[in-house]
Amino acid sequence: MAQAIETTPIRDKWGARVFYCFDPEGHRIEF
């Protein structure tokens, strides 16, 4: 069964487009 991952909206940061999600322990992961 597939599960969705919640992410923040895509935004511009330091000349790149980024979005964030959080692991189960609460750490922020940047893509």
C-alpha positions as CSV (number, residue, x, y, z in Angstrom):
1,M,0.0,0.0,0.0
2,A,1.4,3.4,-1.0
3,Q,1.7,6.2,1.5
4,A,1.9,9.9,0.8
5,I,4.7,12.1,2.1
6,E,3.8,15.6,3.3
7,T,6.0,18.3,2.0
8,T,6.2,22.1,2.2
9,P,5.4,24.2,-0.9
10,I,8.3,24.6,-3.4
11,R,10.2,27.9,-2.9
12,D,13.3,29.7,-4.1
13,K,16.3,29.7,-1.8
14,W,19.9,30.7,-2.7
15,G,19.1,30.5,-6.4
16,A,17.6,27.0,-6.2
17,R,14.1,25.6,-5.9
18,V,13.6,23.7,-2.7
19,F,11.0,21.9,-0.6
20,Y,11.2,20.2,2.8
21,C,9.8,17.1,4.4
22,F,10.3,15.6,7.9
23,D,11.5,12.2,8.9
24,P,9.6,10.3,11.7
25,E,12.0,11.7,14.3
26,G,11.2,15.3,13.3
27,H,14.4,16.1,11.4
28,R,13.9,18.4,8.4
29,I,15.1,17.0,5.0
30,E,15.7,19.5,2.2
31,F,15.4,18.6,-1.5
